[in-house]
Amino acid sequence: MSLHLQPVHVATGSDDIESQLVFANGFLVAVLVQLGEHHQEEAGKWFLEAGFGRVDHPHPPVFTDLDAAQDWIAAQLASNRP
């Protein structure tokens, strides 16, 4: 599966402003936000701000980098869960 990322700015109300829209087959499947300095030890990591369809998650994960986030998203999209 091929994912396409598009950089955007998301108004999160904090210093978390670097974000990526994630598309799969032309559909928006996720919004990732890079965590800012106020997150201390997690600063610089990526957070699943929003997931759609199979990427929606009740406890959104934090990823060390965009590659890890893309791997997780691809696995969610490939899963059999509704």
Secondary structure, DSSP 8 states (H G I E B T S, - for coil): --EEEEEEE---SSS--EEEEEEETTEEEEEEEE--GGGGGGTT-EEEEEE-GGG--SS--EESSHHHHHHHHHHHHHS---
